[in-house]
């Protein structure tokens, strides 16, 4: 039968029409799905190797005994899931930053009607990602966030299942542990910062956003206090200061713009303080304008030269993004795997690690970088032991295989 949908109905009463439409599409799809096949069960992982974390999750799923299906749905018309799924229903769906999910939630409702659990992992600011959709279907999915400070807000907005899921070690980063002689040599090398001054397409994303001048002045005053990330003008501070609702709509991007500008200023402050220590910066040319005297090297290939850069540094500096104030970056995991040493500002996200590991690498202010580097150079054997302990802990608890296991546990697969 032909099915005609009056689209405003879906927007006005999504809790009724969304599941109904999903059930209709599932009824059309179900007869074309075969019975479970022998061998590895499938998992739909929308995306390709150009997308964030796709390679890592595909490998982790395969190691866990699943067959990843990587196709994308069509952008118009029905949801051609049988073709994507190769004619079989997957054990579950894992979508990073809503990849494969349409704004109206048709793919989600169809999966739900077919009995296929959907896990949505927000590895960036979840309110920024959710601003692309106006319908509440996402509340019914299992949500995972890399920054635990967003959990309460998502639950208050109606999300039924929200869990903390940090990033993990990228498997291609692993290199042998430096021996004693190499550890002594590495300790004498200059420190390094790796990162862009602005995320790609930032200006387009924030094109309609504005930040009031009085709020910007308050944020600058907070930054001057030299507080840890959760005490600065981070995303949650901006959202409360501007009194914007997180969802639906694009107003939340005004809070994001304020936090992004503060994050950029904070990183520039750390880099300026570290330049006299010989800091080498790998990133885009914008650092040259933001930090006087900075001559950045071109961005490194994440799957190519970056492990070597992490290893060939006296230490690698991390400065937390204020868009994700309680987060950990990929550097918190990858630098150790590559054989390097990470020094991090005092992000609350470090609480997931044992205190004996986190405390030696935590910097309370830019002024602490010099003394910490001096202590590492004075004790290369201790620095090597710190590398060994971090690597051992990461292998035991923080691989993407561990993250897949957590997702399976939470969604009951």
C-alpha positions as semicolon CSV with decimal commas, in nm:
position;residue;x (nm);y (nm);z (nm)
1;X;0,000;0,000;0,000
2;X;0,105;0,359;-0,054
3;X;0,151;0,554;0,269
4;X;0,118;0,933;0,273
5;X;0,244;1,125;0,577
6;X;0,135;1,479;0,660
7;X;0,473;1,600;0,786
8;X;0,348;1,875;1,023
9;X;0,172;1,602;1,220
10;X;0,507;1,440;1,292
11;X;0,637;1,770;1,429
12;X;0,324;1,851;1,632
13;X;0,267;1,508;1,789
14;X;0,598;1,320;1,753
15;X;0,533;1,078;2,040
16;X;0,231;0,944;1,849
17;X;0,329;0,971;1,484
18;X;0,696;0,874;1,524
19;X;0,634;0,524;1,660
20;X;0,340;0,477;1,421
21;X;0,553;0,560;1,119
22;X;0,835;0,343;1,253
23;X;0,595;0,053;1,290
24;X;0,470;0,095;0,932
25;X;0,823;0,100;0,792
26;X;0,926;-0,194;1,012
27;X;0,626;-0,389;0,881
28;X;0,749;-0,327;0,528
29;X;1,108;-0,422;0,612
30;X;1,056;-0,726;0,836
31;X;0,954;-0,971;0,559
32;X;1,280;-0,893;0,378
33;X;1,500;-0,974;0,675
34;X;1,633;-1,327;0,691
35;X;1,655;-1,539;1,002
36;X;1,976;-1,506;1,207
37;X;2,272;-1,651;1,020
38;X;2,550;-1,869;1,159
39;X;2,863;-1,681;1,255
40;X;2,918;-1,330;1,384
41;X;2,605;-1,125;1,463
42;X;2,590;-0,791;1,285
43;X;2,613;-0,439;1,432
44;X;2,516;-0,133;1,233
45;X;2,797;0,125;1,269
46;X;2,701;0,410;1,031
47;X;3,001;0,589;0,883
48;X;3,333;0,536;0,707
49;X;3,704;0,568;0,780
50;X;3,697;0,946;0,732
51;X;3,477;0,984;1,041
52;X;3,582;1,026;1,402
53;X;3,644;0,696;1,587
54;X;3,503;0,483;1,306
55;X;3,814;0,270;1,253
56;X;3,863;0,216;1,624
57;X;3,503;0,107;1,684
58;X;3,494;-0,116;1,376
59;X;3,804;-0,301;1,496
60;X;3,672;-0,325;1,852
61;X;3,340;-0,466;1,731
62;X;3,517;-0,725;1,518
63;X;3,737;-0,827;1,811
64;X;3,422;-0,863;2,024
65;X;3,281;-1,110;1,772
66;X;3,051;-0,884;1,568
67;X;3,033;-0,812;1,195
68;X;3,015;-0,431;1,150
69;X;2,777;-0,300;0,883
70;X;2,889;0,046;0,773
71;X;2,632;0,169;0,519
72;X;2,451;0,502;0,529
73;X;2,072;0,543;0,495
74;X;1,923;0,737;0,206
75;X;1,862;1,109;0,266
76;X;1,509;1,106;0,122
77;X;1,215;0,870;0,106
78;X;1,194;0,562;0,324
79;X;1,474;0,409;0,528
80;X;1,637;0,137;0,312
81;X;1,766;-0,058;0,610
82;X;1,748;-0,404;0,449
83;X;2,010;-0,299;0,194
84;X;2,234;-0,146;0,459
85;X;2,195;-0,446;0,683
86;X;2,257;-0,697;0,404
87;X;1,915;-0,848;0,466
88;X;1,959;-0,927;0,837
89;X;1,866;-0,735;1,150
90;X;2,170;-0,633;1,357
91;X;2,215;-0,710;1,725
92;X;2,226;-0,334;1,790
93;X;2,304;0,003;1,633
94;X;2,598;0,219;1,744
95;X;2,579;0,577;1,617
96;X;2,855;0,827;1,696
97;X;2,730;1,187;1,709
98;X;2,397;1,082;1,547
99;X;2,562;0,942;1,233
100;X;2,306;0,747;1,032
101;X;2,016;0,897;1,228
102;X;1,779;1,139;1,049
103;X;1,647;1,452;1,229
104;X;1,291;1,317;1,233
105;X;1,395;0,993;1,401
106;X;1,251;0,765;1,133
107;X;1,554;0,535;1,135
108;X;1,541;0,520;1,516
109;X;1,170;0,441;1,533
110;X;1,207;0,177;1,264
111;X;1,491;0,010;1,454
112;X;1,291;0,022;1,773
113;X;0,987;-0,135;1,608
114;X;1,211;-0,414;1,479
115;X;1,348;-0,476;1,829
116;X;1,697;-0,345;1,747
117;X;1,850;-0,143;2,035
118;X;2,006;0,194;1,940
119;X;2,306;0,339;2,126
120;X;2,393;0,704;2,059
121;X;2,745;0,801;2,166
122;X;2,809;1,176;2,188
123;X;3,185;1,224;2,174
124;X;3,142;1,601;2,127
125;X;2,913;1,845;2,309
126;X;2,575;1,664;2,308
127;X;2,363;1,981;2,301
128;X;2,549;2,104;1,994
129;X;2,481;1,775;1,818
130;X;2,117;1,760;1,926
131;X;2,056;2,115;1,803
132;X;2,030;1,962;1,455
133;X;1,706;1,786;1,548
134;X;1,380;1,930;1,681
135;X;1,191;1,608;1,756
136;X;1,230;1,421;2,088
137;X;1,293;1,068;1,959
138;X;1,650;1,072;2,096
139;X;1,513;1,063;2,451
140;X;1,414;0,700;2,400
141;X;1,758;0,582;2,288
142;X;2,044;0,475;2,512
143;X;2,270;0,781;2,533
144;X;2,642;0,779;2,611
145;X;2,852;1,090;2,676
146;X;3,227;1,139;2,707
147;X;3,170;1,421;2,958
148;X;2,974;1,314;3,267
149;X;2,875;1,674;3,349
150;X;2,607;1,655;3,077
151;X;2,424;1,357;3,228
152;X;2,195;1,548;3,465
153;X;2,096;1,800;3,197
154;X;2,007;1,530;2,947
155;X;1,799;1,346;3,207
156;X;1,622;1,670;3,299
157;X;1,537;1,714;2,930
158;X;1,364;1,374;2,929
159;X;1,637;1,126;2,832
160;X;1,559;0,792;2,993
161;X;1,897;0,619;2,971
162;X;2,219;0,825;2,993
163;X;2,563;0,686;3,075
164;X;2,921;0,810;3,102
165;X;3,148;0,659;2,836
166;X;3,492;0,820;2,806
167;X;3,719;0,794;2,506
168;X;3,983;0,519;2,502
169;X;4,320;0,418;2,356
170;X;4,337;0,411;1,977
171;X;4,499;0,073;1,898
172;X;4,725;0,207;1,622
173;X;4,903;0,425;1,879
174;X;5,077;0,142;2,066
175;X;5,455;0,149;2,049
176;X;5,712;-0,034;2,266
177;X;5,789;0,110;2,610
178;X;6,110;0,316;2,594
179;X;6,406;0,145;2,757
180;X;6,617;0,322;3,020
181;X;6,852;0,484;2,770
182;X;6,573;0,611;2,547
183;X;6,374;0,736;2,848
184;X;6,674;0,946;2,953
185;X;6,703;1,086;2,600
186;X;6,332;1,165;2,574
187;X;6,337;1,348;2,906
188;X;6,573;1,608;2,757
189;X;6,351;1,686;2,457
190;X;6,129;1,997;2,451
191;X;5,759;1,970;2,541
192;X;5,494;1,969;2,269
193;X;5,134;2,079;2,227
194;X;4,921;1,917;1,956
195;X;4,588;2,066;1,859
196;X;4,404;2,310;1,637
197;X;4,322;2,664;1,746
198;X;3,964;2,616;1,622
199;X;3,759;2,311;1,526
200;X;3,678;2,267;1,155
201;X;3,387;2,477;1,021
202;X;3,361;2,667;1,349
203;X;3,255;2,993;1,188
204;X;2,978;2,824;0,990
205;X;2,850;2,636;1,296
206;X;2,833;2,955;1,504
207;X;2,724;3,183;1,219
208;X;2,396;3,286;1,387
209;X;2,529;3,286;1,746
210;X;2,612;3,598;1,947
211;X;2,777;3,663;2,283
212;X;2,681;3,970;2,494
213;X;2,974;4,198;2,580
214;X;2,900;4,204;2,954
215;X;2,900;3,824;2,971
216;X;3,228;3,813;2,777
217;X;3,383;4,052;3,030
218;X;3,272;3,831;3,320
219;X;3,417;3,527;3,145
220;X;3,752;3,700;3,096
221;X;3,763;3,781;3,466
222;X;3,707;3,416;3,553
223;X;3,985;3,311;3,319
224;X;4,225;3,552;3,491
225;X;4,169;3,369;3,821
226;X;4,365;3,074;3,686
227;X;4,104;2,822;3,803
228;X;4,070;2,460;3,697
229;X;3,841;2,398;3,395
230;X;3,521;2,351;3,598
231;X;3,580;2,691;3,764
232;X;3,618;2,886;3,442
233;X;3,361;3,013;3,192
234;X;3,284;2,670;3,055
235;X;2,982;2,563;2,854
236;X;2,752;2,511;3,156
237;X;2,847;2,852;3,298
238;X;2,762;3,015;2,967
239;X;2,431;2,834;2,935
240;X;2,322;2,952;3,281
241;X;2,459;3,305;3,228
242;X;2,270;3,348;2,901
243;X;1,962;3,161;3,030
244;X;1,927;2,958;2,711
245;X;1,745;2,628;2,703
246;X;1,965;2,342;2,584
247;X;1,706;2,193;2,347
248;X;1,530;2,231;2,108
249;X;1,660;2,512;1,891
250;X;1,991;2,676;1,808
251;X;2,005;2,922;2,099
252;X;2,233;2,684;2,286
253;X;2,502;2,758;2,029
254;X;2,539;3,105;2,181
255;X;2,657;2,935;2,499
256;X;2,882;2,716;2,289
257;X;3,035;3,016;2,115
258;X;3,117;3,179;2,446
259;X;3,276;2,859;2,578
260;X;3,470;2,804;2,256
261;X;3,615;3,156;2,264
262;X;3,714;3,112;2,629
263;X;3,870;2,774;2,553
264;X;4,075;2,927;2,274
265;X;4,191;3,211;2,500
266;X;4,276;2,966;2,777
267;X;4,485;2,747;2,547
268;X;4,663;3,054;2,411
269;X;4,744;3,152;2,770
270;X;4,896;2,810;2,843
271;X;5,095;2,812;2,520
272;X;5,230;3,162;2,583
273;X;5,350;3,055;2,928
274;X;5,516;2,742;2,785
275;X;5,697;2,898;2,490
276;X;5,995;3,008;2,705
277;X;6,034;2,642;2,803
278;X;6,092;2,549;2,438
279;X;5,735;2,435;2,367
280;X;5,679;2,311;2,013
281;X;5,328;2,352;1,875
282;X;5,170;2,125;1,614
283;X;4,850;2,273;1,475
284;X;4,700;2,528;1,240
285;X;4,844;2,867;1,152
286;X;4,591;3,054;1,367
287;X;4,817;2,993;1,668
288;X;5,063;3,238;1,512
289;X;4,809;3,518;1,552
290;X;4,686;3,411;1,896
291;X;5,023;3,350;2,063
292;X;5,300;3,601;1,986
293;X;5,624;3,424;1,902
294;X;5,453;3,092;1,824
295;X;5,559;2,923;1,499
296;X;5,332;2,618;1,469
297;X;5,427;2,312;1,272
298;X;5,163;2,176;1,029
299;X;4,895;1,943;1,168
300;X;5,005;1,581;1,198
301;X;4,835;1,277;1,045
302;X;4,652;1,099;1,325
303;X;4,710;0,756;1,170
304;X;5,060;0,838;1,044
305;X;5,313;1,066;1,211
306;X;5,130;1,156;1,533
307;X;5,250;0,858;1,744
308;X;5,610;0,956;1,671
309;X;5,544;1,318;1,772
310;X;5,390;1,204;2,101
311;X;5,688;0,983;2,173
312;X;5,954;1,234;2,069
313;X;5,866;1,496;2,329
314;X;5,980;1,571;2,681
315;X;5,608;1,577;2,760
316;X;5,285;1,644;2,572
317;X;5,065;1,922;2,709
318;X;4,685;1,888;2,719
319;X;4,452;2,185;2,784
320;X;4,086;2,084;2,824
321;X;3,818;2,227;2,597
322;X;3,566;2,436;2,788
323;X;3,297;2,301;2,556
324;X;3,344;1,971;2,744
325;X;3,464;2,092;3,086
326;X;3,480;1,749;3,257
327;X;3,611;1,562;2,956
328;X;3,922;1,373;2,862
329;X;4,074;1,418;2,518
330;X;4,211;1,142;2,301
331;X;4,557;1,257;2,413
332;X;4,490;1,137;2,769
333;X;4,502;0,784;2,629
334;X;4,706;0,794;2,309
335;X;5,019;0,970;2,435
336;X;5,096;0,689;2,681
337;X;5,035;0,420;2,423
338;X;5,283;0,589;2,188
339;X;5,548;0,584;2,461
340;X;5,520;0,948;2,561
341;X;5,427;1,134;2,880
342;X;5,118;1,353;2,911
343;X;5,085;1,657;3,136
344;X;4,726;1,779;3,172
345;X;4,544;2,073;3,321
346;X;4,326;1,976;3,615
347;X;4,018;1,850;3,433
348;X;3,769;1,667;3,659
349;X;3,765;1,393;3,395
350;X;4,091;1,263;3,539
351;X;3,887;1,121;3,827
352;X;3,830;0,799;3,629
353;X;4,199;0,714;3,678
354;X;4,371;0,607;4,001
355;X;4,494;0,905;4,198
356;X;4,848;0,763;4,199
357;X;4,851;0,797;3,819
358;X;4,656;1,122;3,779
359;X;4,829;1,333;4,043
360;X;5,182;1,324;3,892
361;X;5,054;1,452;3,555
362;X;4,807;1,718;3,677
363;X;4,897;2,085;3,642
364;X;4,704;2,339;3,851
365;X;4,820;2,637;3,643
366;X;5,054;2,723;3,354
367;X;5,320;2,814;3,609
368;X;5,341;2,450;3,713
369;X;5,463;2,326;3,375
370;X;5,826;2,428;3,416
371;X;5,881;2,263;3,757
372;X;5,705;1,947;3,643
373;X;5,926;1,920;3,334
374;X;6,233;1,974;3,552
375;X;6,128;1,691;3,783
376;X;6,081;1,454;3,489
377;X;6,426;1,539;3,354
378;X;6,583;1,491;3,695
379;X;6,436;1,142;3,732
380;X;6,422;0,960;3,396
381;X;6,382;0,625;3,570
382;X;6,076;0,756;3,752
383;X;5,938;0,893;3,426
384;X;5,981;0,554;3,264
385;X;5,800;0,387;3,554
386;X;5,517;0,640;3,517
387;X;5,488;0,543;3,151
388;X;5,481;0,175;3,239
389;X;5,211;0,215;3,506
390;X;4,988;0,425;3,281
391;X;5,020;0,183;2,991
392;X;4,940;-0,114;3,213
393;X;4,627;0,055;3,348
394;X;4,507;0,165;3,003
395;X;4,548;-0,187;2,861
396;X;4,350;-0,327;3,154
397;X;4,058;-0,085;3,154
398;X;4,053;0,174;2,875
399;X;4,053;0,020;2,529
400;X;3,769;0,058;2,280
401;X;3,696;-0,307;2,347
402;X;3,613;-0,205;2,704
403;X;3,384;0,068;2,573
404;X;3,197;-0,177;2,348
405;X;3,152;-0,407;2,649
406;X;3,003;-0,119;2,850
407;X;2,760;-0,032;2,571
408;X;2,648;-0,394;2,545
409;X;2,595;-0,413;2,919
410;X;2,384;-0,096;2,931
411;X;2,161;-0,186;2,634
412;X;2,126;-0,552;2,734
413;X;2,296;-0,717;2,436
